């Protein structure tokens, strides 16, 4: 899994039928120091994440199986909304502090 920040949404009216009703998010990855990286990815949202939230992203074959029982053509899916991240006794991120 990787940590990412939700930057926006992706809307597509024409898509594979198995993706109907699936919310797509534009994500920007975060490094271990909490720095925003230049890499972006589109991921399906399985947890109801919103813009500016930090999330955990699963990638690869697991992503195709997370949303529902049917196989979907997904490479990445948001599986959790992050509350806090600590690295070596140092808080990197706190959702609570983000909105102050």
Secondary structure, 3 states (H helix, E strand, C coil): CEEEEEEEEECCCCCCHHHCCCCEEEEEEECCCCCEEEEEEEEEECCCCCCCCEEEEEEHHHHHHHCCCCCCCCCEEEEEECCEEEECCEEEEEHHHHCC
